[in-house]
Structure formats: structure tokens, C-alpha cells
Amino acid sequence: MKRSILSPALLVLTVLAVILSVWGPEALATYTDRRILNQIKTQEEETGGEGCREVVLTGIHISSYGMDFPEGDGCGSGGLIGLVEQVHGIPGLERIRLGSLEPRIITPAAAERLAALPKLCPHFHLSLQSGCDATLKRMNRHYTTGEYFESVESLRKCFSHPAVTTDVIVGFPGETEEEFGCTREFLEKDGVVHIDVLPTDFVGVRIDER
């Protein structure tokens, strides 16, 4: 029986949500590109003739995909960037979107590779969390504001008009007015097109004391 779907339809793949169901690469289970691609191809074959032309690669911590592979940095042929390149080659697909990314994966080389993929929609949600390095350290984030800014600049050099969005946590334990001001100044400098602001209910508890 032919399945009815809306056209144009959005095919959201949650394959990576299963793979990356825990935070951090240490617990990341190996899940081969071939298996993911076969699932995408199967769904494309089932729905492609009914208007589905878009794939969203999303999940928890997708930037860590491939870090347990021999390449080890997520940007090699077996990492997330390599996976996107392989998905790009699937006939019938017209658009590819990415879920939230950590800024560390967007290197100059990675940005160049992504810019070479015309099916990739140039929307990049790079999670910032805070525009203050001291706060980022308490959050146990593995990047600095300088590194974040370099990632955004790499995208702007390789794409004509990339839509860079982000998210920020306000009121993180230990955050001072000065640190909050640093975040405001950084966001004004960075010039992202959209910000998701997430307040926290924690009061007076440092994350390294929990």
C-alpha cells in the first residue's frame, strides 16, 4: 500500500540520535557510514517519488560522530564531514541540513569541504553557551570564544551568506554581571542571525561542586 506523505516533505533522520545518545565521544558507539547511508537510501527510495527531497542529519552531539574512528577528529573521511559528503552523493536528494554543531568541528578545511556541496543548506547552528571564557571553563566546554569566532569566520569566508545561529545559557552558576557583559559584547561582535537564550534555575552552585 502506497504511503501518503506531504509534498514537499521533510525527511528527518534520527539515526544519529540513536548513535549519539550520550554526551561525549568516550561513550560513542561505532556505527559505520555504510549502515547510515543504507538507511538514508532506503528511506529515499521509499519516499523520493512522493516529493521528499530534504534530509536533516541531527542528534545529540553529532559533532563527535567519527571520533572513535581511526581518523579520530570527526573531520576525516570517516567523520561527520565525510558522512555529509557521502549523503550528498545520494541521487534524488536536493537539500541537506545539519543539526546543532560544536564550533570545534568547523575548521577552515572543513568549511571549504562543506562549501563544495551545493545541496547543503548554509545554516549552521554553532552552540556558544557563553561569550565569556571563564564561564565556558566552568561549563566544561572544550573551546574558547576566540576559537568560536574563528569557526564563524571560516564559514563566512567559504559561504556567501551563511546563516549562523547559536544558543546561550543565562544565569549559569557563578556567572557575574561582568561575565554576562562579556557575553553581550561577544554576541554583538560575532553578529549571529539568531540566538536561543536559555535561562538556568541553578542558584549558587558551581558545576564542579555538584
N, C-alpha and C positions, 0 to 999 in steps of 0.2 A: 504494500500500500504506500503510495507516494506521500511523503511528509509535507505538510503545508508550513511554509515559513514566510515571514515578511520580506519584501524586497524594496530597497536594498537591505540586506540583513547584515547583522554584525555577529561574526563568529568569535566568541570569546573563549580562548583555550585556557583551561585551568590545569593543564598538565603540570606546569611549573609550580603551581600552588601545592600540589601533592609532593613534588620533589623537594621543594624548599620549605618544608613545613616547620622548620625550626630555625632560629636565628643563629647565624654564624656558620662559616664554612666547615668547622670542625665536625659537625654532625651531618654534613651534606652527603646524601647517598648518591652513588654513581648511577646515572641514568643516561644512557647513550643517546647521542644525537639521532642515530638511526631510528630508535624507538619513538622519539618525539616526532620526527619527521613523518614516520609512517602513520602516526595518529592524525597529524595535520592533513596528510594526503588523503587518508580515508575519509575524514570529515569533509574535505574539499570535494572529493568525488561524489559524496552523498548529497551535498548541498550546492555545489558550484553551478549546476544548471538551473537553480532556482533563485539566483540573484546574490548569493553570498560571495563577497569579493574581499572581505577585510578580516584580518587576523590580529588579535591582540595577545602578545606574549606577556603574561602577568603572573604574579605570585608573590610569596614572601621572600624578600632578599634575593631577587633574581640576578643581581649583580654578582653573586657568589657562584652562579652556575659555572661549572667547569674548573673551579679552583681545586678540586680533588683529581683533576685530570693531569696527565704528565706536563702540560704546558704551565699549569699552576697559577696563572694570573687572571684568568677569566677572559682575556683578550686574544688568546691564541686561536688556532683553527678549531680547537675543541671547546672553547669558551662561549660565552653569550654572544659576542660579536660574530664569531664563526657560525653559530646557530642561526642568527638573523640572516647571514649571507646565504645559508643553505635554504632557509624558508623563502627567501627572495626568489630562488630559482624554481619554485613550485608553479607550474602552469595554472592559470586561472585566477590567481590572486592578484589583486590590484593595489591593495594597501596593507601595510604592516605598521602596527603601533606597539609601543613599549610601555610597560607599567613603570612604577617608581624605580628610579635607579640611584645607586650611591655615586657620588661625584668621582670617586677614585677610578671608576671604570672608564670614564671619558678622558682618555689621554689624547694628545694630538694625533697619534697614529690611528686610534680607534675612531676619532671624529672623521678623519679622512676616509676610512673604510665605510663608515655609515653614510657619508655624503655621496658615496659612489653608488648607492642603492636607491634608484628613483621611486621604488614602491614604498619606501619608508617615509612615513609622515614625520615631518620635522618638529615634533612636540616632545620635549624632554622634561620629565618631572625629576629634578635632582633634589633629593632630600637634604635640606640645610640643617634644620632643627634649631640652630642658634648662630648668630653672627658674631659671637664672642668666643675666642679660643679657649679661655678659661672655663666657660660653660660647656663647650664641646668636650673638653677633657673630663669634666665631671660626668658627662653623659656617656663616656666611654666610646665616643665617636672617633674613628680612625682617620681623620683628616683635619686640616686646619682651614680657616677661612681663606687663606691665600691659595691653598690647593683647590678649594671650591671655585674661587674666582677664575683660576687658570682653566678649569674644566669648562666653565661657561664661555670663556674667551675662545677656547678651542672650537666649540660649536659655532660661535659667531664667525670665526674665520673660515669655516668649511661650508656653512649653510648661509644662504642669502638672508632669510628671515626666520631663524629658528624661534619657536615658542618655548621659552624656558620658564617652567613653573616650579614652585617649591612649597615646603611646609615648615612652619616654625612653632616651637613649643614656648609658650609664655608662662613665666612663673615657675620655672624649673627650680627644684630645691637648691637654695643657696644663691640664686640669681639676685644680683643687686641692681639698683637703679642705673648705675654706671654700665653694668654689663648689658642691661636691656637697651640702653642708649647705643651701645656698640652694635647691637643687632639692627636697630633702626638705621644707623648710619651705613652699615654694610649693605642693607637691602636697597637703600637709596642709590648707592654706588653701583650695585650689581644690576639693577634695572630689570628684574624678572617681570613677566607679564601678569602673573597671578600668584597669590600667596594664600595658602591654607593656614590659618592661625589656630593652634590647638592649646587651650589653657590646661593647666595641670592642677589637680586638687591636693597634691602633696604639700605639706607645710613644714618647713624647718627640718627636713630630713635629707641628708646628703645620700646620694645613691651608693657611695662606697661605705656607708654606715648601716645600710639596710640589711 
